[in-house]
Amino acid sequence: MALRYALKPRGFQNYCRHVFKPPGSLARSVSVDSRFFCQGSSEDIQLSRPVQLAGRKYLAGSFVPGFPEQLSSPREGFPLVLKARTDADLESKSIEFWSECFKEQISELYKDFQNGNSEPVAVLLRGLPIKTTKDFSRFVKGLNFEHFVYQGGLSVRDEVEDFILSGAGEPKEFSIELHNEMSYSTDYPSKFIITCLKKSLFGGETAICNGRELTANIDADLKAKFERKGIRYMRYIFDESEGSLYSWQRSLMTHDKEEAEQFLTAKGYSFKWDVKNLIYWNDSASTINHPLTGEQLWFNQAYQSNSTYYRAMPVYENSDLADEKYPYTTIHADGDVIDLDDLHKLRCTSWNTAVGVSLEESDVLFLDNLAVLHSRMSYDGDRAVATSIFK
């Protein structure tokens, strides 16, 4: 099932030039609690330098003709910027205090979204006293959401505190594609939160994408094709004795084969063993209906879980692996190979819709994972972030 690039450069370039519909105004009519927060603007979080996309090394699809040249800066209202007030009586308040304030604020923002008064919830919170993973753990605990266990997750993450995971463990030279967290899974979180603890010297921008806009911007015929044919996620992960970046023991959080099988069965996966290595798969739709608004949203990892994503990684450079031997690959649920032109059209559209944010230290970015995609650009130097996911 080895995939081969068979792109039609002129046609694809024309597609990328014309399919994207620039968004209308993203101005929000949102309920901001002015006692504790003041609303910032897009000017507060503009990218400090251009972020190249087309021709970017170790970014899947970036060398295909028509790939967008640069990552766009944030637009007004996406993400919503909230700054913690610095009034004298608030300066000494605890992390738990700010967590309680933000919990009430998030509740109001979700009501605005549900009532059709705002875009999907994407909030950059600035000015909190978060310096360590322990601080972040205290903050997210206070939000009182139901914790989501990252069992079966695709990325390489470690639990560093209660409810807190390390940032994605992919090589820093590699740019992670836009995705909804764990949308390849039979079970996925609804909320994704990240904080920056140490900013890299260069790069490491976080790109986010409004899933409502992305859904509208995808070509109607392409969308219908994926809705009709579905997506099959096929995972091949080595035993830890193979020394791979990915192992089934790490991903499934167990060293016991029987426990691994019980987890896969309970979650609705099909599976088999290739001697010591594990193969499992599941079929999924390309969209979901948001539980608050009922709107249909593009929600999958057709390209980010495809072998072409891994081929762009430094560790797989010049690899001759068959597609089904990468940690993940995707085909259509009916067994047909996904057309590479289709994958690259989706990549082009998602990056055209995305905006980039350079997180400052102590920033917290809160995303509705069902309606907002996120990514991480490559970087130089040291960088430290922590993440948390909730049901």
N, C-alpha and C positions, 0 to 999 in steps of 0.2 A: 504494500500500500504506500510505497514511496511517492511523496508529492513532488511535483516539478513545477517550476515557475514557467508559466505560459501566458504572460501578460501581453496585452495589446496596448503598447505605450500611448499611442495617440488617442485611442478611445478612452483609456483610463484617465489620461490627463484631462481630456474634455469633461469627463464625469466629475473629477475633483474640482474643476473650475466652476461647474454650473450647479451641482447638486446642493451645495450648502446654501441655506437660507439664513442670512444674517438675522440675529434675534431682534425682536422689538424691545421696547423699554423693559428693563428688569426692575424698575423702581418698585419697592415694596411698600404696601400699606400695612405695617407691622406694629405690634404692640410692644414697645420697649419700655421697661420699667426704669424711669429716669431717676428714681431714688438711688439706684446702684450702678446703672450703666448709662453711658452716653453713646449715641450712634455715630460711628465714624463713616468715612466715605472711601470710595475706591482709590482715591489719591493716597490714602494712608498705607496702602498695601501694593502699590504698583511695583512691577518688577524693576530691579535696579539696573538691569542690563538685558539686551536681547537674548532670548533662549532659542537657539537654532534647533529645528526639527528635521528638515529635509537634509539628507546626507549625514545625519548624526550617527556616529559609530555605536554599535551595540544598542540600536533602537530598531525593533522589528519593523520592516516595511519602509524604512526611511529612505532607501535608495531607489524606490519605485517611482517612476515619473509621476508628477502631479502631487506628491506628498506635500502638505503645507510647509511653508518655509520656516515660520517661527511660531512660538507659543504666544497666544494673545495675553495681554494683561487683564486683570480683573475688571469687570464691568460694574457699574453702580448697582449695588444691591446683591451681587453674587460674587463672593459670599457676603452675607451681612456682616458688617464689622461692629463689634461691641467693645467698648473700652470700660474697664472697671473704674469707677469714680475714685478720685484721689482726695476727696474731702478729708479734713483733719480727723473727723470721727470715724472714718472708714479705713484709715491707713493701717491701723493695728488689728484689724479684723482677721480672724482665723481662716484657714482654708475651708473648714467645714461651713463657716458663715457664707463664704462665696459660693460654695457648692449648693447650699440651700437657695441662695438668690438665683443662681443659674438654673436650678431645677424648675423654679417657678417661671423663669423667663422662657425656657424651652417649651414648657407646657403651653404657654400663650402662643408661641410661634407655631406649634403644631396645630393649634386651634385656627390660627390665621390660614394656614395651608389647607386644612380640612374645609374651611368655609370658602375657599377659592379666592382669598384675599392676598395671597403671596405665592412666590415660587417655592419649590422644595426647600426644606430646611438645610441650610449650609451656613454655619456661623463661625467666624473667626473671633475668638475672645482674647483680648489683649490686656495685660496689666495685672494678672493674678500672681500671687506669691508662690508659684510652682517652680522649684529649682531641681528637684530630685524625683526619682521614680516613687519614693515613699510619699512625697507630696502629691503626686499625681494619683496614687492609689487612694489617698484620703479624699481627694476631690471627687473621683468617679464613684467611690462608695456612697458618698453623700447624695448622688443623683438618684439613687434608689431604683435603678433599672435592674432587670433580671440578667445576670451574667450569662454570657455565651461562651462555652468551652470550645477552644480552637482544635478540636479533635477531627482529624481528616483534612486539615487545612493544607493548602498547596504550598505556601511559602515556608521559609525556614525561620521560625520564631521560637523564643524561649519565654517562659513565664518568669518574670523578674520580681514581681510583687503580687499581692492579692489583686486579681482582676486586671493585671497589667502584663502586656506582652512587649517584647523587644520589637524594634522596627524590623521590616523585611530584611532577611539575611542574604538576599541576592547581591552579587558583587557590585561594588560602588561604581565601577566603570559602566554598568548596565543600567539602562533606563527602563523602568517597569511601565508597562502599558496601562492605559485607563481601564478600570474595572470596578464593578460592585463587589465588595468583599464576599468571597465564597459563593458567588452566584452560580458556580459550576456544581455546587453541592445539592444534595436532596434536602438539606437544612442549612439555613443561612441567617446571619444576624440582620437586625433592622437598623442598628445604629453603629457608627464607627467614629471613634474619637482618637485624635493624635495630638501629642504635645512635643514641642521642640525643646530639648535639654541642652544641646550643643549644636550651634549652626556651623555648617561646613564653610571652609574658606571660599570655595567656588562651587556653584551648582547646587544640586540637591533640592531644587524647587519642587513644590507639590502642585500638581495640576489637578483640577477638578472639572467636572463636566455635568451640566444640568441634564438629567435624564429625560426630562420633558422635552427640552429642545432637541436632544439627540434623537429621540423617537420621531419627532416631527421632521428632522433633517434627513433621515434615512430614506433612500429611494423606495417608493411604495411597492414596486414590483419585487425588489430585493427583500423587503420586510415580509411581503406575502409569501415569498419562497421559503424563508426560514420558518414562518408560522406553519406552513404546510408540511415541511420536511423535518422540522425539529432538529435537535442537536444531541449527539451521543458523545459524552465525555469518557475517554478511555485512558486509564491511568496505569502506568507500569513503574513500580518502585522497587528498588533493590533492597535486599537484606543489608543490614548495617555492616556486615562483614565485608561487603564489597567496597566500602570506603567512599560511597557516593555522597554528594551534597544532600540528596534526599534518601530517606530510608522509610520503610513501612513502620518500623518500630517508633521512629520519631514522630511521624505523621499521625499514627493511630494511638500514640501514647501508651503502648504496651509492648512487651517482649514475648507475649504469649499468643501463639497462633490461634488458639481456640477463642481467646478474648477478641482478637482482631476479627475473626469470622463472625462472632456474635454481634459486634458493632456494625459490620457491613450489612448483615442480614436485617438487623433492627432498623437501619437507615434506608433499606430498600435497594441496595446495590447488588449487582451480579458480580461474581468473583471466581478466580481460579488461581492456583499456584503454579509458577514456572520454577520448579525445584524450590529454591529458597526465596525467590522473588515473587512479588504479589502483583496480580493484574485484577483490576476491578473497573466496572463501568456502570453508567446510568444514562437514561434518556431524559431529556428535559425540553420544555418549551422555550422559545426565544424571548418571551415577554411574561410579565406578571401584571396583575391588577393591584394597584396600591390599595391597601386595606382602609385607608382614610378617605381617599377621594374616588376610588373605583376606576381611575383612569388606567389605561393600558400603557405600560412602560417597557421599553427595551431593557432586558435584564438577563444577560448571559455572558459567557466568556468564550464565544466561538473562536475568536482570534487569540486572546491572551492565554488560552489553554491549548492552543494548537502547536504542533511541532515547530512551525515557523517562528514562534516566539522563543523557543529554546535554542533554535539554530542561531539566533542573534546574540546569544550569551557567549562571553569569553570562554567559559569552560567547555562549550560545545563547538568552538570555532574549528572549521575544517572537519567536523565530525561526519562519519559515513553511516551513522545509525539509521536503521529503518524508522519510519515515522512512529510506528507503534512501540518503539523501545525508548522513546523520550518519556520524561516523567508524566506528561499529559499529551494527548493529541485529541482532536475533535474530527468527527465526520457527521454526516446527517443521520438522524435516528433511523431512517429507512435503509441505511447502509451505503448510501452514495458518498463519494468524496466531496468535501466542500470545495467549490471552485476557488482557486487562488485570487482570481479577479474579485470575487465577492468579499473575501477576507480583506483585501486591500482597499476596497471601496469603504468597508466598515471602518477600517483604521483611519483612512483619510477623513471621513465624516466625523469621527469621534474627536480627532485632534483639531479639526477645524472648529468644533463646538467648544473645546476646552479653554479654560483660562488658567494662568499660572500664578502661584503665590509663593513668595519667599518667607517662610515662617521665621519669626524672630524667637529668640530664647524666651521661654515661659509662655509663648502663644499656645492656645488650645484651639484646635479646629474640630468642630462637631458637625457630622454629616448624617443625613438620613440615607442610610446605605441602600435603601430600596429605590431611591430617586436621584442619587448623586454618585457619580463615579469619581475615583481618585487614582493618582499615580505618583511615582517618584522619579525625578530625573537623575541622571548620573551626577557624581560629584567628586571633588578632590579634597583631600585632607580628612580630618576626623569629623564625624557627624553622629549625633545621638538623638534618637526620638523614642518615644514610648507610645503604645497604642492600647486601646481597650475596645471590646466589642460587646454588644448587648442584644438580647432577643427583642 
